[in-house]
Amino acid sequence: MPRRLVAHLEPADTRIKDHCAAVLRTRDQRAVDARTFVADRLPYINELTCSSYPQEGATGLDRIVAYAMNAPGKRLRPALGLMLAEELGVDTEAVGSFVVACELFHTASLVFDDLPAQDDATVRRGRPTAHTVFDEGSVQLAAVSMISSGFGILAGLADRYPAERVTEVIAYVGSVLGPERLCRGQDLDLHLGREGGPPVTGEAILEMYELKTSTSIEASLVPLMMLEGRPAAETDLVRRYARHAGIVFQIRDDMLDLTSSTETIGKDAGLDVGKVNVVRVFGLDEASRLIQAHLADAIACCERLPFDTRLLVGMVTHFATRRR
């Protein structure tokens, strides 16, 4: 590179370093930062997920899967799995296939969530939704293939864990993502407060949040406890943490839908107009109060666990304050 170009680059490089130092200087250097953990692990998560489906020259349904999976997502669910693995002292390579399955399940749920018959969204993860780029029928089939592939990948855990535990995990994940949990939550989201649907109450809204959002967090954490053979009491605390963390995440999501922009959150803002949620029914003040209450409950669950849970605490705290 010519010396005159280097001279122009050096000040910019210095300014970037100074800015990063100024930002990081305000942090407690002794604290565990969940956001830093996610940023550090993101390349590893992306590498794992990209290895699970065709990339270069992908055609047919594979092209749609690659489009949905390669979008710049936050990867919070697989990151949560890696957090718990680290806090349990589990080799992350041992749970690599579980991480991939978590992201396949979650991304497939987003593809379905965006369809015209559901939320009819046009933007997801900062890019056009899959059904606006490809034909809708093929998009639906691609999402089904992602779920099927996820269960196949979970079966590969038998290379590292006892087969009976893997079987229990597959059955458990199937029940969490099935008609009584995740799918029922999405159905409630479609019909709550509408003609022929259930009446609107605070309890009904929180149940919807638990079913449609907490379940995906639960499916990213509880299976690891099962694979590792942790005591039932510990597993139940992790399950309860997931419930409260999911409610925190969803209420904050609804607040952002009302107060933020499509460019900031990377998906359609204002999409919840006419839908039932805590913010639109009870207002921002009550939503903030509920966030703090469930945040405290999630942290209390972590404090009762007999291993280091600072990363899980940091993540649910991030859920309560995130801007996108």
N, C-alpha and C positions, 0 to 999 in steps of 0.2 A: 504494500500500500504506500502511495506517495507520502512523503513527510508532511506536505501541506495539508493532506486529509487527516493525518494523525493529529495534527495540531488542532484541527477543528473538533475532533472526536473527544480528545482528552477533557476539555471543560465539561462537555455533556456527561461524560462518564463520572466525573467528579461530582457534578451536581446530583446525579442519581444516587451515588453513594451517600452524599451528605443528607439527601432527603430521607433515604432509608434509615440512616442512623438517627435522624431526628424523630422519625416515627417510632422506632424501636426503643428509643431512650426513655419514653414515657411508660414502658411496660416494666412490671416487676420481673427482673431477670431471673429470679428464683422460681417464678410461677410456671406451671404447666399450661401451655396455650393450645387449646384444641384446634384453633384455626391454623396454627403453624404445623401441627401434626398432619392435618388434612392436606395442606399445601405440599408438605414434604413427601407424603405418600401418594399424591395424585398421579405422578408419572408411573409409579408401580401399578396402581389400580388400572390406569388406562392401558398399560402394556398387557396386563392380564386379560382385560376384557377384549382388547383387539385381537388377541390370539385365539379367541373362542369362536370367531366367525370369519368368513372370507373377507379380504380387504381389496387388494388390487384385482381389477377385472371382475369384481363381483357382479352377478347378473340376477335377474328374477327377484325372488323374495330376499335373497342374500343382500342385494343392493339396498333394499328398504331397511333391513336390519342394520346394515352398516351405517346408513344415513341417520337412523334414530340413535344408535349407540355411540356414534362418533361425535354427536353434538356436544358442545362444551358444558356438560353437566357438572354439578357440584360434587357428585359421588358421595353424598353424606351417608347413605345407608351402608355401602361397603366400607367406608371409612370408620363407621361405628363398629362394624365387625372387627376391623383391624385394631381399633382402640381396645376393645374388650380382650382380644387375643393377647395384646401386649400386656395388659394389666393382669391377665391370668398367667403370663409367662409362657404362652404357647408360641411355637415357631410359626411365623406368618406363612411360610411356604406350605405348611401342613394344611392351612385353611384357604389356600389360594383359590381352589375350585368353588368353595363356599362364597368367597367374595365375588367371583364372576357371576354365580347364580343369583346372588342378591341384586346385582345391577341389572341382569336380564329381566328378573321379575319386576323390578321397579320401573324400568324403562318401558316394558310392555304395558304396565298399568297406565303409564302416562299416555302412550299411544292410543289406548282405548278411551281414556279420559278426554282426549282432545277431539274425538270423532264428532261429526255433526249431530248424531243422536244423543250424545252426552253433553259436553260443554261447548262444542262447535268452536274450538279455539283455532287461531291462525298463527300464533307464535309460541314456540316452546324452546327453552334453552337458547334464546337469542336468534333462532332461525325459523323459517316457515315450518309449520307442523307437517308431519308425514303425509296426511291425507290431502294436503293442499299441493303436494309435489307429485305424488303417485296416486294411482286409482284407489279408491276407498276399499274395494273388495280385497285387493292384494295387500293393502296395509293391515287389514284385519287378520288376514292369514299370516302375515309376517309376525304380528304380535303373538298369535297363537304359537307359532314356531319358536319364538323366544322363550315362552313359558315352558314348552315341551323340552327345549334344549336345556333350560335351567334345571329341570328335574333329572335329566340325564347326567348333567355335570355333577349334581349332588351325589348321585350314585357312585361317582368316582372317589368319594371320600372313603370308601371301603378299603382303598389302598393304604390308608393311614390310621383308620379307626375300626373298631370291631363292627362287623356287619350288622349286628342287632341294633347298635346305636344309630348307625346310618339309616337303617330302615325306620326307626322311630322318628328320626329327623325328617325324613321324606314325608312320612304320614303327618307329622306335626305341621310342616310348612304347607302341605296340601290343605289341611283344615284351616290354617290361618288365612290363606289366600282364597278360600272357597266361598260357598254361598252363605255361610253363617257369619263370616267375618268381613273380609275386605269387600267382596262383591255386594254383600248386604249394606255395607256402609255407603257404597257408591249409589245403590238403589235408593237409600234414604235421602241422599243428597239430591237426587232427581225429583223425589216425590214429597219430601217433608213440607208441609204447609200448603200443598197444592190440592186441587179438587180430588177427592178420593184417597188422599195420602194421610199419614198420621198428623195429629195436631202439633202445633209448635209449642214446645216448652223448653226451658233451659236444659232439663235432663235429656230430652230428645236430641237437642243439638250436640251436647257433649257425647252422647252415645254415638251419634254419627261421626264425630271427630275421632273417637276411639276406634271405631270400626274401619274407617277409610284411611286414617293416617297412622294411628298408633300401631296398627297391625304390621305395616311394612317395617317399622322400627323394631318391633318385637321379633319379626322374622329375620332380622339382621343380627340379633343378639342371643336370643334364647337357644337356638340350635347349637351354638358354641358351648353353652353351659351343658347341654345334653351330651354332646360329643365328648366333652371332658369329664363327664360323670360327676358333675358338681352336685352337692346336696340339694334336695328339693326346696328347702327354705331359701337358699341363695338364688336358685332359679326363679322362684316366685318374686323375690325382690327385684330381679332384673326385669321380669315381666311387668311388674308394677311401675318401675322406672320408665319402661317403654310407653306404658299407657299415659303417664303424666307428660313425658317428653313429646309424644305425638300431639297431645292437646295443646301444649305450649306452641309447638310448630304451626299447627293449623290456625289457631287464633291469630298468631302473628302474620300468617299468610293472608288471612282475611283483612287484617288491618292494612297490610301493604296493598292489597287489591283496591282498597278504598282511597289510600293516601299517596300511592306511588305511581310511577309511569311504566309503560311497557318496556321502554328502553332500559330502565333501571333494574326491573325484576326479571327481564328476559322472557316474559310470557305476557299474554294479554292482561292488561290492567282493566278494572271495571267490568270484568266478566261475570262477577257475582251479582250484578244488578238483577233484582227480581228473585234471587235465591235466598234461602234462609241461612243465616249464620249469626254468631254472637254479636258481631259488630253492627250489623244492620238491624238486628232486633233489639239489642240492649244498649248499644252505643259504645264509643271508644273507652270511656271511663270504666265501665263494667268489664270490657274486654281486657283492659290493663290489669284490673284487679284479679281476674281469673288467671291471667298469665302468671302473676306473682304467686298466687296460691298453688298452682300446679307445679311451678318451678320449685317452690319450697318443698313440696311433696316428693318430687323427683330427687332432689338433693338429699332429702331425709332417707330415701331408699338406698342411695349410694353410701351414706354414712354408716349404715348397718351392715354393709358387706365387708367380709374379712380380708379384702385385698385393696390395693391402691385404685381408687376410682376417680382420681382428679381429672382424667381425660373425659370421662362420661359427664362429670359435673360441668366441665368447661363447655362441652358440646351443648347440653341443654340450656346453659346460660347464653350461649351464642344464639340458640333458637329463639330466645326471648327478645333479643335485641337486633337480630339480623336486618339488613336493609334490602336484601334481594333473595 
